[in-house]
Amino acid sequence: MSEVVKQLSERLVSMGHSVTVATGINSERKSDIINGVKIISFSITGNYVMGYKGNIKEYEDFLLNSKFDVVTLFAAQQWATDIALPILTKIQGKKVFVPTGFSYFYNPTYTTYYEKMKVWIKQFDANIFLSNDYRDINFAKENGITKNYLIPNGAAEEEFDKPIEIDVRKKLNIPANSFLILHVGSFTGAKGHPEAVKIFLKANIPNAVLLLAGHKNNLFRKLFTSHYRFILLNLKKIFKRKKIIITELNRQETIDAYKTSDLFLFPSNIECSPIVLFECMAAKIPFASSDVGNAEEIAQWGGNGFILPTEKDEIEWGKIKIDESAKMLEEIVSNKENLNQMAKNGYTAWKNNYTWQKIALQYEKLYLTLSQTD
């Protein structure tokens, strides 16, 4: 969500608007104005259910005393939104809510929270959803909310619509003729890294490389290298059949990794509308994703995605079926002509509908419409 706010805020500023972002403290942030966007930081953590730490009143006063034309709250279940919800009617300006999926909707701990949400969500002037069919928009419909708007996520032309700058295959010693499967995501425990490894090892795909690129990978690397599957992988490497690379790439390296890969594998456990799948469109790379968030919808929008066999647990987290997914991966890899066509489909769809500039224009249109109404 931080990427969404960054992209929208900077583009709205470039369109001539004044944008202020209220967010948490970041020790790496060197300025309170970034590319024209004003940053106001608050030393607060937590949410409505788990409780808060920090100066709540300072943030409440900021919301109540500011005179913005539009106030947009991005993502439920976090302090910046949750503190605002009980005082929403007292905040000046039009109020917009972007729930981003209600990830804890099925968690019993949040039952009371979502009962209150039935009242809170009606107090917004507009609710923006990233999907036509997901738990947050379905919740709104079931509770009589009609001010609903679909504005999807996207990917940036400035990043993806340019030549490759870094030869990631050369940098990581990946042969040019290897089938490169990419996974991008921080090692949070919910992005499907263990599942990706299991699927990759199970699938009969010779001369293939799995590249796991993400932040905070040290623990996963240690666990993986101590596991029996690592021994199995080393045996397969003797026959030059498979290789797994676990690494951290900077942003430019990540973008170029997309562009040089043959398939994006994303067996994540929980998502809303994953930006990485839009970035696959922009990078001309097909994806195979678990059935989480609106991944299936994105696959339909772009014509460049496969949905892996997925089960849901009691709180609706996705659990990939490893054996079936490995078999599906074999079939996907075997049809190079289809992969090439899907790559073209995704790029065309992205260029026409899902660049961040086009997405920002949709937000601007809605904001201007709201500001002109009584």
C-alpha positions as a printed Julia matrix, in Angstrom:
374×3 Matrix{Float64}:
   0.0     0.0     0.0
   2.92    2.36    0.56
   3.77    2.0    -3.14
   0.19    2.84   -4.12
   0.17    5.97   -1.94
   3.58    7.01   -3.3
   2.55    6.6    -6.93
  -0.78    8.38   -6.54
   0.53   11.21   -4.36
   3.46   12.13   -6.59
   1.33   12.01   -9.72
  -1.43   14.13   -8.19
   1.2    16.71   -7.26
   2.49   16.68  -10.85
  -1.11   17.4   -11.94
  -1.08   20.56   -9.84
  -2.68   19.39   -6.6
  -1.44   19.79   -3.02
  -0.97   16.41   -1.33
  -0.11   15.64    2.29
   0.61   12.11    3.51
   0.2    11.27    7.2
   2.3     8.25    8.06
   4.55    6.63   10.63
   8.09    7.53   11.63
  10.79    6.34    9.24
  14.39    6.89   10.33
  15.58    6.63    6.72
  13.36    9.47    5.55
  15.56   12.56    5.13
  12.96   15.18    4.22
   9.35   16.06    4.97
   8.8    16.95    1.31
   9.41   14.2    -1.25
   8.88   14.99   -4.93
   6.46   17.72   -3.9
   4.47   15.55   -1.48
   4.29   16.86    2.09
   4.99   14.23    4.76
   3.71   14.46    8.32
   5.01   11.72   10.61
   3.46   10.36   13.77
   5.11    8.06   16.3
   2.15    5.67   16.53
   1.81    1.91   16.06
  -1.0    -0.62   16.44
  -4.66   -0.7    15.44
  -8.2    -0.54   16.85
  -8.28   -4.2    17.9
  -4.74   -4.72   19.21
  -4.45   -1.27   20.78
  -2.23    1.72   20.04
   1.12    2.99   21.19
   1.96    6.65   20.77
   0.35   10.07   20.88
  -3.14    9.34   19.55
  -4.48   12.82   20.36
  -1.81   14.48   18.2
  -3.05   12.56   15.17
  -6.71   13.18   16.04
  -6.03   16.92   16.31
  -4.29   16.87   12.95
  -7.33   15.26   11.32
  -9.86   17.51   13.03
  -8.04   20.81   12.53
  -6.86   20.36    8.93
  -8.95   21.72    6.08
  -8.39   19.28    3.24
 -10.81   19.03    0.33
 -10.45   15.25    0.34
  -9.22   12.91    3.07
  -8.43    9.37    1.86
  -7.83    6.51    4.28
  -5.83    3.67    2.8
  -6.16    0.19    4.33
  -8.22   -0.89    7.32
  -6.77   -2.56   10.43
  -3.93   -0.07   10.85
  -3.66    2.98   13.1
  -3.87    5.78   10.53
  -7.3     4.57    9.44
  -8.57    3.06   12.68
  -8.0     6.2    14.77
  -9.92    8.21   12.17
 -12.96    5.93   11.95
 -14.69    6.87   15.26
 -14.29   10.62   14.53
 -14.99   10.44   10.82
 -18.08   12.68   10.84
 -16.08   15.45   12.55
 -13.32   15.52    9.91
 -13.68   18.29    7.31
 -13.68   17.57    3.59
 -14.93   14.64    1.57
 -13.92   11.28    2.99
 -12.72    8.4     0.82
 -11.98    4.85    1.98
  -9.71    2.37    0.2
 -10.1    -0.77    2.4
  -7.53   -2.9     0.5
  -9.13   -6.24    1.2
 -10.07   -6.54    4.91
  -7.36   -9.17    5.43
  -8.54  -10.09    8.96
 -12.22  -10.21    8.08
 -12.49  -13.92    8.97
 -10.37  -13.64   12.11
 -12.64  -14.0    15.19
 -10.58  -11.39   17.04
 -11.88   -8.78   14.61
 -15.61   -9.68   14.8
 -16.56   -6.58   16.81
 -14.38   -4.39   14.59
 -16.28   -5.44   11.5
 -19.61   -5.02   13.22
 -18.64   -1.38   13.82
 -17.38   -1.18   10.24
 -20.99   -1.56    9.06
 -21.61    1.92   10.49
 -18.24    3.48    9.7
 -18.2     2.55    6.02
 -21.53    4.33    5.47
 -19.99    7.62    6.6
 -17.6     7.82    3.66
 -18.44    9.84    0.58
 -16.82    7.2    -1.62
 -15.34    3.73   -1.18
 -12.69    2.61   -3.65
 -12.17   -1.1    -4.19
  -9.46   -2.89   -6.12
 -11.68   -5.73   -7.26
 -15.22   -6.43   -8.44
 -15.52   -9.5    -6.25
 -13.63   -9.7    -2.96
 -14.44   -9.68    0.73
 -14.28   -5.89    1.15
 -16.53   -4.92   -1.76
 -18.88   -7.81   -1.01
 -19.09   -6.57    2.59
 -20.04   -3.11    1.29
 -22.71   -4.47   -1.03
 -24.19   -6.71    1.68
 -24.49   -3.68    3.96
 -26.24   -1.43    1.49
 -23.26    0.68    0.46
 -23.8     2.16   -3.0
 -20.99    4.72   -3.26
 -18.58    2.08   -4.55
 -15.89    2.62   -7.18
 -13.52    0.15   -8.81
 -10.03    1.55   -9.37
  -7.38   -1.17   -9.71
  -3.67   -1.13   -8.95
  -1.04   -0.71  -11.65
   2.62   -0.49  -12.62
   4.79    2.47  -13.62
   5.69    3.22  -17.23
   8.79    5.08  -16.04
  10.12    1.83  -14.6
   8.99   -0.83  -17.04
   8.7     0.86  -20.44
  12.42    1.21  -21.02
  15.34   -1.07  -22.0
  16.98   -3.43  -19.52
  19.76   -1.67  -17.6
  21.2    -4.56  -15.58
  21.88   -8.06  -16.89
  20.52   -9.97  -13.88
  21.25  -13.35  -15.44
  24.92  -12.43  -15.83
  25.05  -10.88  -12.35
  23.64  -14.04  -10.73
  25.39  -16.49  -13.05
  22.17  -17.75  -14.64
  22.72  -19.31  -18.09
  20.92  -17.55  -20.93
  19.23  -20.8   -22.0
  17.84  -21.64  -18.54
  14.1   -21.33  -17.92
  14.02  -18.61  -15.25
  11.14  -18.62  -12.75
  10.89  -15.5   -10.59
   9.27  -14.81   -7.22
   9.3   -11.26   -5.8
   8.18  -10.6    -2.24
   9.53   -9.82    1.21
  10.19  -12.88    3.36
   7.3   -12.25    5.74
   6.16  -15.87    5.97
   2.98  -15.19    3.98
   4.28  -14.7     0.43
   4.58  -18.39   -0.44
   8.36  -18.84   -0.5
   8.35  -22.4     0.95
   5.5   -23.32   -1.4
   7.38  -21.96   -4.4
  10.4   -24.08   -3.52
   8.29  -27.21   -3.05
   6.46  -26.72   -6.33
   9.71  -26.05   -8.17
  11.44  -29.14   -6.77
   8.41  -31.33   -7.4
   7.93  -30.25  -11.02
   9.84  -32.08  -13.73
  11.4   -29.04  -15.4
  15.01  -29.58  -16.5
  17.46  -26.72  -16.92
  15.41  -24.39  -14.74
  16.26  -21.72  -12.16
  14.03  -20.4    -9.36
  14.97  -16.88   -8.29
  13.55  -15.73   -4.94
  14.08  -11.97   -4.65
  13.01  -10.13   -1.53
  13.97   -8.34    1.66
  14.84  -10.03    4.96
  15.74  -13.36    3.4
  18.46  -14.46    5.83
  16.24  -16.59    8.08
  14.59  -18.35    5.15
  17.99  -18.96    3.56
  19.27  -20.6     6.76
  16.16  -22.75    7.14
  16.28  -23.78    3.51
  19.96  -24.69    3.43
  19.54  -26.86    6.55
  16.56  -28.74    5.12
  16.73  -32.11    3.43
  15.35  -30.59    0.24
  18.52  -28.53   -0.06
  20.49  -31.79   -0.18
  18.09  -33.06   -2.84
  18.56  -29.86   -4.79
  22.33  -30.21   -4.69
  22.01  -33.69   -6.12
  19.89  -32.35   -8.96
  22.41  -29.59   -9.57
  25.01  -32.26  -10.25
  22.99  -33.17  -13.3
  22.49  -29.47  -14.11
  18.74  -29.81  -13.82
  17.76  -27.19  -11.29
  19.04  -24.27   -9.29
  17.52  -22.04   -6.6
  18.85  -18.55   -5.88
  17.76  -16.65   -2.76
  18.84  -13.03   -2.89
  17.98   -9.39   -2.27
  17.82   -7.09   -5.29
  17.52   -3.33   -5.46
  14.59   -1.82   -7.33
  16.3    -1.55  -10.72
  17.63   -5.09  -10.45
  14.15   -6.31   -9.54
  12.58   -4.61  -12.54
  15.18   -6.11  -14.86
  14.74   -9.52  -13.2
  11.08   -9.35  -14.22
  12.05   -8.52  -17.79
  14.55  -11.33  -18.19
  12.44  -14.06  -16.53
  10.24  -16.57  -18.31
   7.53  -17.03  -15.66
   6.47  -15.45  -12.37
   5.54  -17.95   -9.64
   3.48  -16.5    -6.79
   1.9   -19.06   -4.4
   1.16  -16.4    -1.76
  -1.1   -17.08    1.24
  -2.88  -13.74    1.54
  -3.25  -10.76   -0.81
  -5.73   -8.08   -1.77
  -4.73   -6.99   -5.26
  -1.03   -7.79   -5.65
   0.94   -5.11   -7.48
   3.5    -7.71   -8.56
   0.93   -9.2   -10.95
   0.42   -5.83  -12.65
   4.19   -5.53  -12.85
   4.2    -8.88  -14.63
   1.92   -7.37  -17.27
   4.27   -4.41  -17.67
   7.36   -6.63  -17.9
   5.83   -9.01  -20.48
   6.02  -12.05  -18.2
   3.14  -14.51  -17.59
   2.36  -15.44  -13.98
   1.16  -18.48  -12.06
  -0.46  -17.39   -8.81
  -2.39  -18.91   -5.96
  -6.08  -18.04   -5.83
  -5.7   -15.17   -3.36
  -7.09  -11.65   -3.45
  -8.26  -10.9    -6.95
  -5.45  -12.77   -8.69
  -7.97  -14.61  -10.86
  -9.57  -11.33  -11.88
  -6.16   -9.85  -12.76
  -5.4   -12.95  -14.84
  -8.61  -12.3   -16.77
  -7.93   -8.58  -17.14
  -4.44   -9.17  -18.51
  -4.86  -12.51  -20.25
  -1.43  -13.42  -18.94
  -2.02  -15.48  -15.8
  -2.63  -18.98  -14.51
  -4.33  -19.72  -11.2
  -2.78  -22.6    -9.27
  -4.97  -25.13   -7.39
  -5.64  -23.52   -4.01
  -7.54  -24.45   -0.86
  -8.71  -21.95    1.77
  -8.33  -22.45    5.52
 -10.77  -21.33    8.23
  -9.68  -17.68    7.96
  -9.6   -17.77    4.14
  -5.83  -17.88    3.74
  -4.74  -19.67    0.57
  -3.04  -23.05    0.83
  -1.48  -24.22   -2.42
  -1.91  -27.84   -3.5
   1.72  -28.69   -4.12
   1.42  -31.84   -6.27
  -1.3   -30.42   -8.52
   0.54  -27.11   -8.84
   3.79  -28.85   -9.78
   1.95  -30.75  -12.51
   0.37  -27.53  -13.73
   3.76  -25.82  -13.75
   5.15  -28.58  -15.98
   2.31  -28.02  -18.45
   2.76  -24.25  -18.41
   6.5   -24.45  -19.08
   6.06  -26.96  -21.9
   4.0   -24.55  -24.03
   6.43  -21.78  -24.95
   4.23  -20.44  -27.74
   1.35  -19.9   -25.33
   3.65  -18.19  -22.83
   4.85  -15.78  -25.51
   1.29  -14.89  -26.5
   0.24  -14.38  -22.88
   3.21  -12.08  -22.33
   2.02   -9.92  -25.23
  -1.57   -9.97  -23.95
  -0.54   -8.75  -20.52
   1.6    -5.91  -21.84
  -1.16   -4.65  -24.12
  -3.71   -4.74  -21.28
  -1.33   -2.9   -18.95
  -0.48   -0.23  -21.5
  -4.15    0.41  -22.21
  -5.54    0.3   -18.67
  -3.14   -0.27  -15.79
  -0.31    2.25  -15.88
  -0.08    4.3   -12.68
  -0.69    7.46  -14.67
  -4.05    6.16  -15.89
  -4.91    4.99  -12.37
  -3.99    8.39  -10.89
  -6.25   10.12  -13.41
  -9.15    7.99  -12.18
  -8.48    9.06   -8.59
  -8.21   12.7    -9.68
 -11.52   12.54  -11.54
 -13.28   11.1    -8.48
 -11.69   13.63   -6.1
 -12.69   16.58   -8.29
 -16.24   15.26   -8.62
 -16.55   14.85   -4.85
 -15.1    18.3    -4.17
 -17.67   19.93   -6.42
 -20.66   18.36   -4.64
 -22.34   19.8    -1.56
